[in-house]
Amino acid sequence: MSSQAKIASRRTAGANGSSKRAAEKVRDDDPNNPVKVAAKYFGRNSKSKTYMGHKKKVHTIAWNCTGQKLASGSADHTARVRQLDRHGTSSGELELKGHTDSIDMLSFHPKNPDILATASADKTVRIWDTRASKSCHGIDTKGENINLVWSPDGNYIAVGSKDDNICIIDSKKMPPSIVSTQNFSYEVNEMTWNQTGEYFLMTTGNGTIDIVKFPSFERVHSVQSHSAHCYCIEFDPKGRYLATGGADALVSLWDISEMVCVRTFPRLDSPIRSLSFSHDGRFIASASGDQRIDISDVASGRPVHTIECREAMNSIAWNPRHLLLACAGDESHGRYAGSINVFGYSVAK
């Protein structure tokens, strides 16, 4: 068995049969056609709610693991955390101050709903307890940080910088500290672990997905994913697919049981900036420099809804429990400067 097949086999035992059944064709005139059902659902639940607070545009957003907190990081050097109920009502908002430059990426701990990590251009990473207003820990890095991701068990944080270094922070240590640094001679963009944490995947300026073992960073495989720079990467929560977004304006969907591309989503016209799978794995949302977000059915590849936006989007994220999509873009002037939006509320309310 090849190394890339081993990655998949540990994550997707038994998934092939269900994915094949999901991919079976359904007649367009069938009232149970899942694409039509989804389009009707989003037609009835297409209301967006806007939340203000930041003074400058928002670069990054993330939900916590329970879907009850939404965090945003901004060019105004702050992060904000909102407590939202199922209907979008905010019961509290916290401003996190401490960074001295733009926050370009943030992410909640995968298991602890109160712990948040932020990566900033000020060459630091901060770990916050969102029940308070001060950071628990600050970690100095060598470069301006633009990417950050937790390992699936929450024991490590990977941080990527503008000069293509990746630092691994051991979050179990007190205080947390950098345990290794990897230097790359080529552009490295978003990154992630597979669900077992055995493998680490990176998107690159060569248009590839580079796969290495963790923690050794021993090279396992490289897959050509896009014809230009590859920027975004995310695993489907059901363990069937891997999606990437590139400068060629395509989202590519990979069957990880064989590590082959099963389809592309070509409905945007600019480089893909952000993508996200819904909690049930049925839908994938993608955003680019265009002023719209595409939501497509994963099984068929067909579009189910388009969200029109005021500006190009920087970051999108599905709620981990509900069909609610948070989004934040380039709004830096005027009435909606520094705002974020959550799409998916009922139009009847």
N, C-alpha and C positions, 0 to 999 in steps of 0.2 A: 504494500500500500504506500502511495506517495505521501510526502510530508503534508502537502496541502489537503489531501484526503483525510489524513489523520485528524487535522484540525476540525474538519467538518464532522467526522464520525463521532467524535466525543460530544458533539453538541446537537446532532440532528438524528439520532437513532430513531427510526420509525417515521421520520418527517416526510420522506419521499412520497409515500402513498397518499398522504393527506394533501400534499401540494399538487399531485397529479389530479386528484379528484377536484380540487379547487379550480384547476385550470381547464376543466371540461367546458366546452362551449355551451352557451345557453342562447336560445333564439332571442333576437331583438324584440319580438312581439310577445314574448313570455312575460306576464305580469310579475313573475318572481325573478326576472332577470336582476342579478345583484347590482349591476351598474345602474339600472333604472331605479331600483329601490334606494340606492345610495344617493343618487341625484335628487330624488324626492325628499329624502331625509335632510340633506344639506339645504335644499330650498326652503324647508320649514324651519331650519335651525341655522340661519345665515346672519343672525344679528351679531355685531361686534360691539364690545364695550371698550372704551378708551380710559387709560389710567395715566394721570399726569404726575410729575414729581421731579424728574431730572431737568437740569438746566441746559444740557446739551444732548446731542443725539445718543441713542442707545446702541451699543455694539453687540450685546449678548444677553440672552435670557435663558432661564432654566427653571423647571418645576422640581420640587422635592419629590421623594419617592412615594409619598402619600397623595400627591396632587393637590395639597392644600396650601402650599406656599409657592409663590412665583417670585423669582429673583431677577433683577436686571442690573447690568453694569454699563457705565456710561463714560463718555469723553469728559464729563464733569468731575472725574476722579472718585465718584461714589458708587456704591451698590445700594439698591433698595430691595426690601423684601416685603411682599404683601401677603396677607392671610386672606384667601378667597374661598367663599363657599361655592356650592354647585351652581348657583345662579349668578355668580360673579360679584356678589356683595363683599366689599372689603371690610374686615373687622379689625384691621390694624395694619400699620405700615412702619417699617423700621429703616432708617438711613444708616448705612455703614460707612464711616469715614476713617481714613488712615493712609490710603494710597496717595501719592503725589503726582500721578499721571493717569492717563486713560486706563480704564479696566476693559480689556479686550476679550476676556473669556472668564466665565464662571461656571461652577457646577456643584450641585449638592452631592453629599456623600450618598452612595447607592443604597445604604441601609439605615442610616441615621437621618431622620427628616429635619433635624435642626442644624446640622453641620454643613457649612458652605465654604468652598475654596474659590479664591479669586486670583487671576493672573493679570499683571499690569505692566505697562510700558516703563514703569519706574524701577524695573529689574527686581521686583519682589513678588512673592506669592504669600497670600494671607489666608489663614484658616479661621473662620468665624463660628461662634455659637450664636445662631440667629435669635435666640431668646434674650440676648443682650445686645449692646450697641458697640462693643469693642472686640477687636480680633483676639483670638486665643493665642495665635502664633504667627510670626512673620519669618519668612525664609528668604534670604538674599540669593539671587541667581546672577549669572554672568551677563545675561542679555535682556533686551526688551521682550517681554513675554506676550505671545499672541495666541497660544493654544494651551488647553489644560483638559485632562481627563483623569477620572478615578479608575483604579482597577476594580473588577467586579466585587471583590471582597472588602473594598475600602481600605486596604492596607497600604496602598501606594498611590501616588499622584504623579502623572507624567506631565511635564511642562515643556512646551516648545517655544523657541525664541525666534526673532527675526533673522538671526545669523545662523539658523539651522542647527542649533544645539538642542538636545532633549535631555532634561534633568529628571531623574527619578527620585522622588521624595518618599522616604519611609514615614508614613503618617502614624505608625504604631509607636515610634520612638517619642520620648518626651525630653526635650522638645523635638518635633519632627525635623528631619534634616535630609540633605541630599546624600544619597548613597552611591549614585553613579551618574556620569555625564557622557552622553554619546555625541560625537561631532560628525557632521555629514558634509560632504563636499558638493552636495546638490540640494535643491530646495525641498524641504520637508514641511508639509502642511498639517491638516488634521490627522489625528491618530486615535487608536482605540485598542483595547484588549478584546480577545474572544471571550466567550462567557465563562470559560474555566480559568482564565487568566494565564494559560500556558503559552499563549502566542500574542505578539504585539504587532499591530498592523499600522502602516503609515502611508499616507497619500503623498505623492511627490510632484515636483515640477516637470518630471519626465512623463507624466501621465500614467504612472504605475501605482499599484498597491504593493508595497514591500512588506513581506511577512518575516518576522524574526522570532526566535525563541525568547521567552522571558524567564529569568532576568539576564541571561547571558548575551542577548542580542545577536546570537548566532543566526546568520542568514539562512532562511528556509526556502523562500520562493519569492518571485516577483512576477506580477501579472500586469500586462498592458491593459489598462482600464479605459483610457481616453486618448484622443489624438493630440491633446494639448495638456496643459497643467491639470492635475487632479487635486481638488481642493477639499472636498467633504467626504465623510465616511460614517456609516451607521449600520449596526446590525438590526435586523428585524427582531422584535421581542419574542417571537415564537421560535427563533432558531433555525429558520429556513433560508433566509436571504441576507445578503450584504448589499448595501446601496452605496454608490459613489456619485459625486457630482464634479463636473470639470469645466474648464475654460471653453470647451467646445459646445457649451449650453445644453449638454445632455446629462440626464441621470441614468446610470447603468445599474441594472439589477442582476445580482450574481446568485446562482444556486450554489450554496456552500457545500452541498454534498459532493459536488464534482468540481467546484470552483470554475464554473462556466457562466458566461453572460447569457441570461435567458431572454432579456428584452431591454430596450431603452425607452426613455420617456423624452420625446423631442419637442415638448410644447412651449419651451421658453426660448428666448432669442439672445440672451446674454449669459456670460459665465455664471455658473451656479454658485451661490454664496452659502446656502444653508439647505438642509433637508432633514426630514423627520418622519418616522413611522408612527402610526397610531398605536394605541396600547394593545389593540387586538390584532395588529399586523395586517389589517385589511386595506389600509390606505397609506399612501406615501405623499407627503407634501413637499414641494420644492420651491425655492425662491432664488431670484437672480437680480441682476441690475434692472430688470423690467419692473414696471409698477403693477405687478400682479403675482399671485401665488397659485400654483397649480396643485390640485388634489386629484390623485388618480387611484384607480382600483389596482391593487398589486397583482391579483390573480390574472386579470385580463389585460392589464396595461392601459385600459381605456380611461379617459378623463371623466370625473364625476362632478367637479365644481371648480370654479375659478373665483378667487378673491381679488377684487380690484383694490389697489392700494394708492395712497397719496404720494408715496415715495418708493424708491427701491428698498428692498428689505435686506437687513444685515443678519438677522437671526430669527428662526422659527422653531417652535417646540410643541409637540402634542402633549397634552396632559396624560400622565401614566394611568389614569383610570376612566377618563371620560373623553368624548369626542369634542374636545376644546383645544383650539390651536392658538398659542401665544405667538405674537410676531412683533418685531421692532425694526425700524428702518432709519433712513437718512434724514429724518425730520429734525433739522437743527435751527429753523427759523419759523417765526409766525406762531399762530395759535397752538399748534400741536407739537412744538419743539420739545424734544425729550420725552415724548409719549410712548407708551406701549399699548397694544391692542390684544384682546382675546376674542377669537371668532368661534361661533358654534352655539350661541344662545338662541332660544326660541323667538321667532319673530312675533308670536302671539302675546308675548309678555312685555 
